[in-house]
Amino acid sequence: MHLWDETLAKNLIGCTLLIGLTREVGDSCSYEQFFGVVTHCDPERGITLRLEGSRKGNTYNLPPRICSRFIPPNRENTD
């Protein structure tokens, strides 16, 4: 399975992504959601979001892995 699709990465620029994180520490879990606009996609550094909402003004980097959950609207899943 390829973890980076350059064409898909280019199509992500300008898209808004909703991110949901679950952190497990021992027996407890914390959950967090935030969203932002994709500003950069790089196979080495990952996907950079310009955050919106309560985190507006911050950035967040996702790992350099693009799979079906990152398919923008109007694009077919080719996996």
BAMARLO-109433 format. One record per residue (C-alpha): residue in one letter; residue number from 1; z, y, x. Coordinates in nm, 4 decimals, padded with zeros to 6 digits, always signed. Each point is the difference from the previous one (the first is absolute). Example, Ala and Ser with C-alpha at 12.3 -4.5 7.8 and 13.67 -1.06 7.14 Angstrom:
BAMARLO-109433
@residuo:A; num:1; Z:+00.7800; Y:-00.4500; X:+01.2300
@residuo:S; num:2; Z:-00.0660; Y:+00.3440; X:+00.1370
This chain:
BAMARLO-109433
@residuo:M; num:1; Z:+00.0000; Y:+00.0000; X:+00.0000
@residuo:H; num:2; Z:-00.0972; Y:+00.3409; X:+00.1370
@residuo:L; num:3; Z:+00.2818; Y:+00.2516; X:-00.0124
@residuo:W; num:4; Z:-00.2143; Y:+00.3116; X:+00.0427
@residuo:D; num:5; Z:-00.3116; Y:+00.0989; X:-00.1920
@residuo:E; num:6; Z:-00.1480; Y:+00.3218; X:+00.1383
@residuo:T; num:7; Z:-00.2096; Y:+00.0694; X:-00.3109
@residuo:L; num:8; Z:+00.2993; Y:-00.0457; X:-00.2272
@residuo:A; num:9; Z:+00.2115; Y:+00.2144; X:+00.2330
@residuo:K; num:10; Z:-00.2515; Y:+00.2864; X:-00.0274
@residuo:N; num:11; Z:+00.0044; Y:-00.0331; X:-00.3804
@residuo:L; num:12; Z:+00.3796; Y:+00.0322; X:-00.0046
@residuo:I; num:13; Z:-00.0056; Y:+00.3552; X:+00.1396
@residuo:G; num:14; Z:+00.1006; Y:+00.2324; X:-00.2840
@residuo:C; num:15; Z:+00.1347; Y:-00.2790; X:-00.2235
@residuo:T; num:16; Z:+00.3529; Y:+00.0142; X:-00.1371
@residuo:L; num:17; Z:+00.2106; Y:-00.3094; X:+00.0707
@residuo:L; num:18; Z:+00.3258; Y:-00.1036; X:-00.1642
@residuo:I; num:19; Z:+00.2301; Y:-00.1777; X:+00.2443
@residuo:G; num:20; Z:+00.2900; Y:-00.2233; X:-00.0981
@residuo:L; num:21; Z:+00.2432; Y:-00.1128; X:+00.2706
@residuo:T; num:22; Z:+00.2753; Y:-00.2581; X:-00.0217
@residuo:R; num:23; Z:+00.2555; Y:-00.0087; X:+00.2790
@residuo:E; num:24; Z:+00.2328; Y:-00.2960; X:+00.0305
@residuo:V; num:25; Z:+00.3153; Y:+00.0283; X:+00.2105
@residuo:G; num:26; Z:+00.2308; Y:-00.2974; X:-00.0256
@residuo:D; num:27; Z:+00.0645; Y:-00.0652; X:-00.3678
@residuo:S; num:28; Z:-00.1094; Y:+00.3432; X:-00.1226
@residuo:C; num:29; Z:-00.3407; Y:+00.1463; X:-00.0819
@residuo:S; num:30; Z:-00.1206; Y:+00.3556; X:-00.0312
@residuo:Y; num:31; Z:-00.3208; Y:+00.1082; X:-00.1689
@residuo:E; num:32; Z:-00.2076; Y:+00.3077; X:+00.0587
@residuo:Q; num:33; Z:-00.3239; Y:+00.1352; X:-00.1453
@residuo:F; num:34; Z:-00.2081; Y:+00.2939; X:+00.1136
@residuo:F; num:35; Z:-00.3611; Y:+00.1111; X:-00.0059
@residuo:G; num:36; Z:-00.2414; Y:+00.1981; X:+00.2077
@residuo:V; num:37; Z:-00.3590; Y:+00.0737; X:+00.0908
@residuo:V; num:38; Z:-00.1679; Y:-00.1915; X:+00.2826
@residuo:T; num:39; Z:-00.0901; Y:+00.2426; X:+00.2803
@residuo:H; num:40; Z:-00.0848; Y:-00.2335; X:+00.2905
@residuo:C; num:41; Z:-00.0890; Y:-00.3664; X:+00.0485
@residuo:D; num:42; Z:+00.0019; Y:-00.1444; X:+00.3492
@residuo:P; num:43; Z:-00.0105; Y:-00.3698; X:+00.0990
@residuo:E; num:44; Z:+00.2636; Y:+00.0611; X:+00.2708
@residuo:R; num:45; Z:+00.2347; Y:+00.2517; X:-00.1664
@residuo:G; num:46; Z:-00.0404; Y:-00.1031; X:-00.3631
@residuo:I; num:47; Z:-00.0303; Y:+00.2011; X:-00.3191
@residuo:T; num:48; Z:+00.1563; Y:+00.3466; X:-00.0172
@residuo:L; num:49; Z:+00.1105; Y:+00.1438; X:-00.3331
@residuo:R; num:50; Z:+00.0757; Y:+00.3645; X:-00.0768
@residuo:L; num:51; Z:+00.2892; Y:-00.0514; X:-00.2394
@residuo:E; num:52; Z:+00.0272; Y:+00.1722; X:-00.3375
@residuo:G; num:53; Z:+00.2748; Y:+00.0361; X:-00.2595
@residuo:S; num:54; Z:+00.3582; Y:+00.0189; X:+00.1284
@residuo:R; num:55; Z:-00.1220; Y:-00.0812; X:+00.3532
@residuo:K; num:56; Z:-00.2732; Y:+00.2652; X:+00.0050
@residuo:G; num:57; Z:-00.0573; Y:+00.1380; X:+00.3486
@residuo:N; num:58; Z:+00.0789; Y:-00.3287; X:+00.1765
@residuo:T; num:59; Z:-00.2312; Y:-00.2710; X:+00.1279
@residuo:Y; num:60; Z:+00.0348; Y:-00.3774; X:+00.0002
@residuo:N; num:61; Z:-00.1878; Y:-00.2578; X:+00.2067
@residuo:L; num:62; Z:-00.0900; Y:-00.3418; X:-00.1365
@residuo:P; num:63; Z:-00.0852; Y:-00.2866; X:+00.2356
@residuo:P; num:64; Z:-00.3683; Y:-00.0446; X:+00.0941
@residuo:R; num:65; Z:-00.0642; Y:-00.2715; X:-00.2548
@residuo:I; num:66; Z:-00.2411; Y:+00.0461; X:-00.2878
@residuo:C; num:67; Z:-00.0199; Y:-00.2706; X:-00.2620
@residuo:S; num:68; Z:-00.0805; Y:-00.0256; X:-00.3704
@residuo:R; num:69; Z:+00.3012; Y:+00.2036; X:-00.1110
@residuo:F; num:70; Z:-00.1614; Y:+00.3049; X:+00.1625
@residuo:I; num:71; Z:-00.3266; Y:-00.0090; X:-00.1936
@residuo:P; num:72; Z:-00.0783; Y:+00.3477; X:-00.1361
@residuo:P; num:73; Z:-00.1295; Y:+00.0414; X:-00.3562
@residuo:N; num:74; Z:-00.3680; Y:-00.0808; X:-00.0562
@residuo:R; num:75; Z:-00.0143; Y:-00.2396; X:+00.2943
@residuo:E; num:76; Z:-00.0418; Y:-00.3741; X:-00.0399
@residuo:N; num:77; Z:+00.2287; Y:-00.2459; X:+00.1726
@residuo:T; num:78; Z:-00.2136; Y:-00.1893; X:+00.2521
@residuo:D; num:79; Z:+00.2785; Y:-00.2340; X:+00.1184
